[in-house]
Amino acid sequence: MPRWKVLPEELDPQIREFTGQLRRIVELSGLGVGSVADRTGYSKTSWDRYLNGRLLPPLGAVVALAEVTGYATGPLTAQWERAEAAWARAEAGHDPAAEQ
C-alpha cells in the first residue's frame, strides 16, 4: 500500500475529500502509482501530484482511474465536479485581479 504525504492544511474540504477518495480507490485496487500511471496514460509525476493534493486531476484522468480499477464513474465524476468548483474558487481567491 502506498504511503501518502499529509495533505496541505489549506486544502478546501471538498478537495480534501476527493483526494482521499482517489487514494482509497488506488489502495483498494492494489495497484501502485506507477501501475496507475501506465494504465491510465497519465504520468507517475502527475498522479503523485493528484494524490498528494497539489494538483486537481483532469476529468479524463479521473475517468481513466475509474475504468482501470472498476470503480463507478458516475459518483466519482460528481465528486470531481464539486472538487473542481472548490479548486476554481481557491484559485480565484489567490488571483490579485479577482481582488480588485
C-alpha positions as CSV (number, residue, x, y, z in Angstrom):
1,M,0.0,0.0,0.0
2,P,1.3,3.4,-0.8
3,R,2.2,5.8,1.9
4,W,0.7,9.2,1.3
5,K,2.0,12.6,2.2
6,V,0.0,14.6,4.6
7,L,-2.4,16.8,2.6
8,P,-1.8,20.5,2.7
9,E,-3.9,22.1,5.5
10,E,-5.1,24.9,3.3
11,L,-6.9,22.4,1.0
12,D,-10.6,23.0,0.7
13,P,-12.7,20.3,2.4
14,Q,-14.2,19.3,-1.0
15,I,-10.8,18.8,-2.5
16,R,-9.5,17.0,0.6
17,E,-12.5,14.6,0.4
18,F,-12.0,14.0,-3.3
19,T,-8.2,13.4,-2.9
20,G,-8.9,11.0,-0.1
21,Q,-11.4,9.1,-2.3
22,L,-8.8,8.9,-5.1
23,R,-6.3,7.5,-2.6
24,R,-8.8,4.9,-1.4
25,I,-9.5,3.8,-4.9
26,V,-5.8,3.3,-5.6
27,E,-5.2,1.5,-2.4
28,L,-8.2,-0.8,-2.8
29,S,-7.1,-1.6,-6.4
30,G,-3.8,-3.0,-5.2
31,L,-2.1,-1.0,-7.9
32,G,1.0,1.1,-7.2
33,V,1.1,4.7,-8.5
34,G,3.4,3.6,-11.4
35,S,0.9,1.0,-12.5
36,V,-2.0,3.5,-12.3
37,A,0.1,5.8,-14.5
38,D,0.9,3.1,-17.0
39,R,-2.8,2.0,-17.2
40,T,-4.3,5.5,-17.4
41,G,-1.9,7.2,-19.7
42,Y,-1.1,9.9,-17.2
43,S,2.4,10.2,-15.8
44,K,3.5,8.9,-12.4
45,T,4.6,12.5,-11.6
46,S,1.1,13.7,-12.4
47,W,-0.5,11.0,-10.3
48,D,1.8,11.9,-7.4
49,R,0.6,15.5,-7.6
50,Y,-3.1,14.5,-7.8
51,L,-2.8,12.0,-4.9
52,N,-1.0,14.5,-2.7
53,G,-3.4,17.4,-3.3
54,R,-1.0,19.6,-5.2
55,L,-3.0,19.5,-8.5
56,L,-6.6,18.6,-9.3
57,P,-6.6,15.8,-11.9
58,P,-8.3,16.5,-15.2
59,L,-11.6,14.7,-15.6
60,G,-10.1,12.4,-18.2
61,A,-7.6,11.1,-15.6
62,V,-10.4,10.5,-13.1
63,V,-12.5,8.6,-15.6
64,A,-9.4,6.5,-16.6
65,L,-8.7,5.7,-13.0
66,A,-12.3,4.5,-12.5
67,E,-12.1,2.4,-15.7
68,V,-8.9,0.6,-14.8
69,T,-10.0,0.0,-11.2
70,G,-13.6,-0.9,-11.9
71,Y,-14.9,2.0,-9.8
72,A,-18.2,3.6,-10.8
73,T,-17.5,6.7,-12.9
74,G,-20.8,8.5,-12.0
75,P,-20.3,9.1,-8.3
76,L,-16.6,9.9,-8.9
77,T,-17.4,12.4,-11.6
78,A,-19.9,14.1,-9.4
79,Q,-17.3,14.3,-6.6
80,W,-14.7,15.7,-9.1
81,E,-17.2,18.4,-10.2
82,R,-17.5,19.6,-6.6
83,A,-13.7,19.5,-6.1
84,E,-13.2,21.3,-9.4
85,A,-15.5,24.1,-8.3
86,A,-13.7,24.4,-5.0
87,W,-10.4,24.4,-6.8
88,A,-11.6,27.2,-9.1
89,R,-12.8,29.2,-6.0
90,A,-9.5,28.8,-4.3
91,E,-7.6,29.9,-7.4
92,A,-9.8,32.9,-7.8
93,G,-9.1,33.8,-4.2
94,H,-5.4,33.8,-4.9
95,D,-5.7,35.9,-8.1
96,P,-4.8,39.5,-7.5
97,A,-7.0,40.6,-10.4
98,A,-10.0,39.0,-8.7
99,E,-9.5,41.1,-5.6
100,Q,-9.8,44.4,-7.5
